[in-house]
Amino acid sequence: MSCIKADSFGYSPQDFATFKRYAWRYLLMFSFLYCALYCCRLNLSNASAVMMAELGWTKADIGILTGTLFWTYGIGQVVNGRLSEIVGTARFVVFAVLLSAVANILFSFQTSIFAMAVLWGINGFFQSMAWTPGIATLTKWWPGNSRGFATGFANTFSGFGQVAATLSVALAFAILPEMGWRAAFIVPAAIPLAMLVIYMVFAKPTPSAVGLHEYTENTEEMAKNETAMQEILRTKGKFYPYKYVLSDRLFNLWMIVAFSIGLARYGLVTWVPLYFIDQFGIKITDGLLASLALPVGMGIGTLVVPWLSDKLYLNNRLRACTHNAAIGAVAVYVFFLLDPTVMWQLVLIEILLFVAGFCIYAINGTAWAFATDIGGRFFSGTAAGCLNFCAYMGAAVQSLLYGFLLDAGGWNIVFISIAAFCGLIAILGTLSAAHRTAH
């Protein structure tokens, strides 16, 4: 296990071998489960063209509906990140899958857009019970100098989850064509439920669950920080961690980055398939498949860059985002200038979507590594919850704003503004590096 360095973290050689095995087991099981859970979140975006055709909806209707999940998901992150650390992170993940699947199935029986919006908002809150508790649990198994790899690995599967969601909707339409749009909320719901059974059998929430003591951090600074956090919990109360993370200036910069990356990520994921279909008359299934290069790039980018940040930017991970943001901005802008109905341009579009996905989601993955840096084993759920709140506020803003602007006419506002927000991240990364150098 090369990604956890060859010291023992306070374990005997035999216990350390057991620790490594279960650390990998939890990382894999949570990653696969979270990947599957995306089938109950992004299925609405992938089914939007069919819903518009069958129900007579506008892009603004779709924007409002998809936006309800972003708002409730973001708010849920702030609440569930800390609450899961108090109550128990493992049970939150299980309930997230069960309740989200039920919400999707109930959604498929609705006819009122108001009822759909309420259910999709509830689904957003249920979905928020998975990521930050899962990240908090990862810190129980992955020490500080390997958390960029671990969080990036898990986030890779959220990128691949977008592929899984797209394929699950395409499968639903293929095997249940008579159900129309409703199939997109039945078939995808079965996938995370099946994965949950495997997760519950093989994943263990803490070392103590397999008879091991908790690991000891291998650097003096990390050990000192965690001791300070324990003392804060003892003397300041259970909700003081919010003040702890929000009073950090670098964390405040990361909240701006998280908002920007949430807007950019979901601006692309939500609207690129519809852009192909609406602007160029591409068939619905072809439009979904043409956009797959984006989440594939996302999955690979969020694995590579956070892992590199463990080695190169452990003390200031925001620096790792600068070049990715600049390249992502250029890729999104050039993508908008091309025509997918021209073969050579379609090939270039696929390359640019991959590059944009790689760079944008690499930043997203690095954010969770930073959350574990500042939060350690005790506050990482709180830190990740606050960052994810900002990310999904960005997602909610783009969903509502772009839906209305597109009905008014013009795709240029979507892709130009996404490129601009990527540019903002590049500036913040540069300022962060300059600030650290000056001090």
N, C-alpha and C positions, 0 to 999 in steps of 0.2 A: 504493500500500500504506500506507494511513493509520495502520495499527496499529503499524508501525515508523516512528518519527519520521524527519523528512526530513534527518537528518544522515547522513554517509556511513560511520560506524563504521570509518574507516580505508581505505575503498575509493575508487577513482576513480568518477566518475558511471557509466561503462559497466559496471564491475565491480559496482557497487552494484545496478544494474538486474538483473544476472545473479543476484546474491546474493538479492535479494527474490523473484525468480521461483522459485528452487530452495527457498527457505525455505517459500514457500506450497505448493510441490509436495510437500515432505516432510510438512508439517503435514496436508495433505489425504489423502495416501496412508496415513499412519500412522493417522489418525482413522478412515478407512473400513475399514482392516484390523482395527483394534481393535474397531470396531462389529461386524464380521462374526464376530470371535472369540467374542463373547458367545453366539453360537448354540451353541457347544460348552461353555458353562458354565451358563447359566440354563435350558437345555432340560430339565434334570432337575426343577427346580421347577415348570415349566410342564406337565410330564408326570406330576407326582406323583399327581394325582387318578385318572388312568387306571391308573397302576401300583398304587395302593391297591386299585382295583376288580378288576384282573386277577390280582394276586398275593396279595391278601388281607393286605396290609400295614396297619400302624397309622400314626398320625401320628408316633409315636415312632420308628418305623423310617425314615420319611422324614426326620425331624430328624437322626438319626444319619448317614444316607447323605449328605445335603446338607452336613452339618457336616464330613465328612472332607475335602472340597475346601477349605473355609475354613481348616482347620488347616494343611494342606500348602501352600496358596497363601500364607498369612501367613508361614510359616517360609521358603518359597522367596523371598519378597520381601526378607527380610533378607540372604539369601545372594546372590541374583542381582543385586540392585541394585549392590553393590560389585564382585562378580565380573565383571559385564558391563563395568564401567568399566575393568577391568584387561585383559580378554580382547578386548573389542570389542562394543559395544552392538547393532550392526546384525544380526549373526549370531544373537544371542539371540532377536530378534523373529521371524526366519524359522523357527528351530527350534521356537519356541513354537507356531506355527500348525501345522506339520507333525505334531509329536508329540501335540498335543491332539486333532487330527482322528483320528489313529490310535487313541488311547485311547477316544474316543467310539464308533468303529466296533467295537472289541473289546468294549466295554461292552454293546453291543446283542446280543451272542451269549451273555451270561451268564445263569445261572439261580440261582446262589447269591448271597445278599445279602452274604456275606463277600467273595466275589470282586468283586462290584460295588463294595463299599466300598473295597477295595484299589485297583481301577482308577480310581475317582473321586478318590481321594486322589492317585494318580500324575498324573491329569489336572490337579489343582489345582497341583501343582508345575510342570508344563509351562506352564500358564496364567500362572504368576508370572514367566515368562521374557519377557513381552511389555511390561507397562506401565512398570515403572521403567526398563528399558533404553530404551524409546521416549521417555520423558520426558527421560532423560539426553541422548539424541540431539537432541531438540528444542532443548535449550540451545545446541547447536552452531550452530543456525540463527536462534534468536530471542534477541536481547539482553535484558538485565535489565528494562528499562522496558516491555517488551511481552510478558513471559512469563506474566502473568496472563491476557492474551487467549489466548496460544497453548495454555497448559495447560488453560484453560477450554474452548477450542474442541475440543481432543482429548477432554476429559472429557465434553463434550456428546455425543459420539458413543458413549461408553460408556453414557450414559443412553439414547440412541436404540438402542443395542445390546440393551437390554432389550425394546424394541419389536420389533426384528428377531428376537430369540430367541422371543418369543411368537408372532409371525407364522410363523416357520419351523416351529415345532411344530404350529401349526394347519394349515399346508400339508402337513406330513408325515402327519398323521392323515387329511387329505382325499385325498391321492393314493396313500397306502399303508395303507388301513384294515385290510387283512388282516394286517398285521404288528403291529397293536396298539401297545403302548408302545414297542416296539423301533424303530418308524419315527422316533421323536423323537430318535434318536441316529445315524440314517443320513443323512437329508436335511439336517439342520443342519450336519453335518460337511463337506458339499460346499461350503457357502457361503464359509467363510474360505479354503479351498484355492483357489477361483477368484479371490478377491480378492488372495491372496498373489502370484499370477502378475503381476497389474497393479502391485502394490507393488514387486516386484523390478525391473520394467522402468523405472518412473518415479521412485522415491525414491532419493535419494543421501544417504549418512550424514553427510558433513561437507563444508564448503566446499572442502577440498583435493581431494575426489573429482571436482570440476568445474573444477579448475585455479585456485582462489582461495586466498588466504591466510586465516587465521582472522580474524574481526572483532575490533575493539578496542572495549571498553565505552566508552560516551559520558559517563559520570560518574566523577569522581575516586574516589568511595567504592567503587563497584563494581569499578573497575580495581584499586584497592588490595587489596580483599578477594581477588580472583582471584590476584593476585601472591603474597599470603600463603598461599593454598591450594597454589599450585605449590611454594612453599618447604617447606610441611609435607610434601608428597609426597616431596620430595627428601631431607629430613632425618629424617622420622619413620617412613617406611615406608608400604606400600600399604594397610594396614588401620587406620592411625591416624584416617582420616576418621570412623570410628564414634565414637571418643572426642570428636572435634571437634564433631559435631552433638549428641551426647547430653549434653555438658556445658553446652549453652545452655539457660537457664531457660525462654525462650519456646518453644523446641522441645519441652520437656517438657510444657508446657501443651497444645501442639498434639497430642502423643501421646494425651492424655486425650480431646481433641476427636475425634481420629481413631477411637479405640475407640468412643466414643459414637455417632458418625455411622455407623460400620460396623454397629453393632447396630440403629440406627434404619432405615438404608437397607435392609438385607437382612431386617430384621423385617417391613417393609412388602412388599418385592418377593417374599419367599418365601411369606408367609401371606395376603396380601390376596386373591389369586385363590381359594385354598382356603376362606377365610372366606366369600366370596360363595356358593361351592358348598355348603359344609357347613352353614352357618347358615341360609341362605335357600332352599336347594334349586334354585339357578340351574344351568342346564345347563353342562357343562364348558367348551365353546367360548364360551358367553356370559359365563361367569365370567372367562375369560382376556381377552376383549375389553373387559369392563367395567372392568378394572384398567389399561387402556392409558393413561388420563389420568395415572397416576402416573409412568411413565417419560418421557412426553412433557414433563411439567412438569420432571422432572429434567434432561432434555437442555437445555431453555431456561434454567433457573436457573443451571446450571453454566457457561453461556456468558456470561450477562449479569453476574453478580456478580463473578467473578474479573477480568473486564475492567474493571469499575468500580473494583476495588481497585487496579489499576495507577494510576488517576488520583487516587483519594481516600485510600487507605490503604496506600500502598506501603511505608511504614516500620513498619506494624503491621496486617497483613491480618486478624488475629483480630478486630479491631473490626468488620470487615465482616460477621462471622458473627452478631453479637448479635441484631439484629432478625430475621434470618432464622430463627434458632433459636426465638425466642419465638413468632413467627407459625406456624412449623411445628408446635410443640407444641400450640397451640390447634386447628389444622386437623386433626391426628390425633385429638385427643380428641373433637371435635365429630363427625367422621366416624363414630366408633364408636357414637354415639348415634342414628344414622339408619338407616332401613330401605330397602334398594335395591329392594324390591318395590313401593314407593309411588313413582309417577312423579316427583312434584315433589321428593321426597327423593333419588331417584336422580340427578336433575340436580344437586342440591346436593352430593351425594357426589362426582360427577365433578369439580366445581369444587374441592372440598376436597382430593381426591387430587392434582389438578394443583398446587394451592398447596403442599401438603405436599411433593410431589416437587421443586417449584421451590426451596423454601427449604432442604430437607435436602441436596439434591445441590449447591446453590450453595456450601454449606459444604465439602463434599467437594472440589469443584473448586478452591476457594481454598486448601485444604491443599497442593495440588501446586504452586501458584504460590509459596507460602511455602517449599516444599522447594527450588525453584530459586533463591529468594532466598538461603537460607543455604548452599546447595551450589554455586551457580554452575555453570560448565562442567565442574568437576572432581569435585564431591562430590554433585551433585544426585541421581544414582542411589542413593547411600548414604542420603541424607536421605529421598527418596521411598520407598525400601525399608523404612526403619524406621517411617515413618508408615503405610504400607500394611500392615505387619505388625500394628500396633495396630488398624487398621480391620478387618482380617480376624479378629483375635482377638475383636473385638466381634461380627462376623458369626457366628463359630463358636459363641460363647456363646449367642447368641439361637437358633441352629438347634437345638442340643442341649437347651437349657432349655425353649424354647417347645414343642418336640415332646413332651416328657414332660408338661409342665403342661397342654397341650391335651387329651391323652388322659385326664388326671385331671379335666378339665372346666373350661370357662370361657375365653372369648376376651378377657375384660377385662384379664387380666394382660399380654397382648401389647401392646395399644394404649395402656394407661395407662403402662406402663413406657417405651414408646417416647417418649411425650410428656414423661415425666420426664427422660429422657436429653437430649432437646432443650432442656429447661429448664436442665439442667446446663451445656450449651454456652453458653447465653445468659449465665449467671452468670460463666463463665470469660472470655468476651469483655468483659464489663463490668469484671471485675477487671484484665484486661490493659490496658484503656484507662486505668483509674485509676492503675495502676502506672506507665505511661508518662508520665501527666500529672504525677505526683508527682516523677518524675526528669527 
